[in-house]
Amino acid sequence: MSTIPSAKLKALLTSNSDLSKASLGTRIMLTRMRLEVQNNPASIDAVVSELQQTTDTKPQLAADLANI
C-alpha cells in the first residue's frame, strides 16, 4: 500500500473530523496524537513522522485512515 501524504496526515491531526468510521485502536491513537499537537503545535512534524512510520508497518491502519 502506498504511503499517505504528509499533508493529509497533518490535516487529519489538526482537524476535528469525525473518527467514527475508524477502528477503536485508530481512534485512540489519533485522539492521543491530536492532543499532543494541540498542546504543542511545534510537534506536528514529529507526530506526522510517527504516524507515517506506523502506517508503513501496519497496513490495516493505513486502510483505516483512508476511510476517514
Buried (B, 14 or more C-beta within 10 A) or exposed (E): EEEBEBEEBBEBBBEEEEBEEBBEEBBEBBEEBBEBBEEEEEBBEEBBEBBBEBBEEEEEBBEBBEEB
